[in-house]
Amino acid sequence: MIKNKKPPFFFLIKLRFPKASMDTTVFTFGKHIYSKYIMPEHLKIHENMHVKQQKNFVGGMIWWTRYMISKKFRFNQELEAYRAQNKYFASVSGTVHTKRFLNTISSDLSGGLYGDGISFTAAKNLITHT
């Protein structure tokens, strides 16, 4: 279920990730996705992977605790979600769009929040090799 409001733990996310914003980020908690905007289908695929990872309310609490503390856990969770998102996008888009999209999400995954220390090329290879 998608809710157009801040998640109940948003203040904790802001403490750990000060640049987090409802204007630029989608959040999941348990079985709910929190987004200010209508999301494209490929982003729903990404966020629904996080819903599957969290399973329920208690699972969401555990998941978010680990997500905020462990870079390795955060990276692995995002990698799984980006793989699902890329697979979906590739199935509904042409080659040129898929390559551009893969470059965008590879840049995201290799960025400071998720992949501090991983190169763009390594992120791209990890996303495309399941």
C-alpha angles and dihedrals in degrees: 000000000000118000125194097218141072117288115253093252097047094120090060092050089052090053092054098033107029093183093057110122137174085224093065108017138063119211135197129203120178107313096344133091117205117207135153091207141046105268128222114243094253090058090049087055090053094048094044088057087059089049089054091047091052097039098186145350096293091042088051092054092051093043094051092047090054092040092056095044106038123057090190093053091045091050094049093048092050092045090056091048094046090050091055091044093049093046090054094044092050090052094057103032139065123257096260093051091045092053092050091047092049089052090052096050092041088056090050093049093047092047125105098269097058113008108030101169098020120106126234090246093050091050091049091050093048093050094050098041111067 
